[in-house]
Amino acid sequence: MFSMKIIFVLSLALTVVSAGLLGGVSELSGSELKEAEETLNNSLAKLASGDGPNYKLGKIIKATHQVVSGSKYVYDVELIDGSTTKTCNVEIWSQPWLENGIQVTFNCPDGQVVKKHSA
Ligand SMILES: *[C@@H]1O[C@H](CO)[C@@H](O)[C@H](O)[C@H]1NC(C)=O
């Protein structure tokens, strides 16, 4: 009976801790923002050298990071599309242990595009 209680309390504590680690969305700044920018640039470069789209990063307005099954970055960014600049919401969901485990979703004024690439 006593051990059941311990197990219950422990699993409750574990749930609380993992809920804090997973699922928490944090807005990035400083070196974390820099890392997020590198991640985004890397994805843009991979897609541009693959089947597109061909975007360059203008500037990051806001970036957040969340630990899910893998790692998820969400950005509000200005993307340079040839000679025009558009403001998009970009999500990079990274599961680098999978083949083509990096999924990039562009939500731009002209619609949504979902792409995958390798890590
Ligand atoms: C990301 O790419 C943009 C545009 O090419 C560049 O100006 C910027 O310095 C790059 N950022 C990093 C962290 O490499």
The ligand as an SDF file (V2000), in Angstrom:
LIG
                    3D

 14 14  0  0  0  0  0  0  0  0999 V2000
   21.2210   34.2430  -42.4160 C   0  0  0  0  0  0  0  0  0  0  0  0
   21.0730   34.6360  -43.7620 O   0  0  0  0  0  0  0  0  0  0  0  0
   20.9630   36.0430  -43.9650 C   0  0  0  0  0  0  0  0  0  0  0  0
   20.6550   36.3040  -45.4370 C   0  0  0  0  0  0  0  0  0  0  0  0
   21.4240   35.5190  -46.2870 O   0  0  0  0  0  0  0  0  0  0  0  0
   22.2600   36.7120  -43.4970 C   0  0  0  0  0  0  0  0  0  0  0  0
   22.1680   38.1010  -43.6550 O   0  0  0  0  0  0  0  0  0  0  0  0
   22.4880   36.3580  -42.0300 C   0  0  0  0  0  0  0  0  0  0  0  0
   23.7050   36.8830  -41.5950 O   0  0  0  0  0  0  0  0  0  0  0  0
   22.4810   34.8660  -41.8100 C   0  0  0  0  0  0  0  0  0  0  0  0
   22.5500   34.5880  -40.3760 N   0  0  0  0  0  0  0  0  0  0  0  0
   23.3430   33.6780  -39.8340 C   0  0  0  0  0  0  0  0  0  0  0  0
   23.2790   33.5090  -38.3720 C   0  0  0  0  0  0  0  0  0  0  0  0
   24.0890   32.9730  -40.5080 O   0  0  0  0  0  0  0  0  0  0  0  0
  1  2  1  0
  1 10  1  0
  2  3  1  0
  3  4  1  0
  3  6  1  0
  4  5  1  0
  6  7  1  0
  6  8  1  0
  8  9  1  0
  8 10  1  0
 10 11  1  0
 11 12  1  0
 12 13  1  0
 12 14  2  0
M  END
$$$$
